[in-house]
Amino acid sequence: MAERLSGVADELGTNLPVLSMAWILQHPEISCVIAGASKPGQLENNLKASGFQIPADAIAGIDRITGFHRFERHVG
C-alpha cells in the first residue's frame, strides 16, 4: 500500500508525509489531527500539508487504496 501511495505522491509532485497529512486535513469527517514533529523536516512537511490541495480524483484513488469509507452517524 505504501508503494502505491508513494506513487500518487510522486504524480502530484510531493512526498508521502505531505500527502498523508493533506489527505487527513481534506476529510471533514476527521475532526482532529494531532501532528508531532521531532525534526525540522517533519515540521516543514506538516506546514506544506496545510496548504496542499489534493485533487478530487486523487482523493478518490487514495480512498480506494486505503479502503477508507466515510462513516456517518445520524441521531434522532
ZIWODA-V822663 format. One line per field, one symbol per residue. ss: DSSP state (a for helix, b for strand, c for the rest). phi: phi as a letter, one per 30 degrees, with the letter a starting at -180 (. if undefined). burial: + if it has 24 or more other C-alpha atoms within 12 Angstrom, else -. A space follows every 10 residues. Layout:
# ZIWODA-V822663
ss = ???
phi = ???
burial = ???
This chain:
# ZIWODA-V822663
ss = caaaaaaaaa accccaaaaa aaaaaccccc ccccccccca aaaaaaaaaa accccaaaaa aaaaaacccc cccccc
phi = .dddddddee dcibcddded dddddccddc dbbcccbcbe dddedddddd cdccdedded ddedddidbd cbbccj
burial = ----+--++- ----++++++ +++++++--- ---------- ----++--+- -+++---++- -+-------- ------
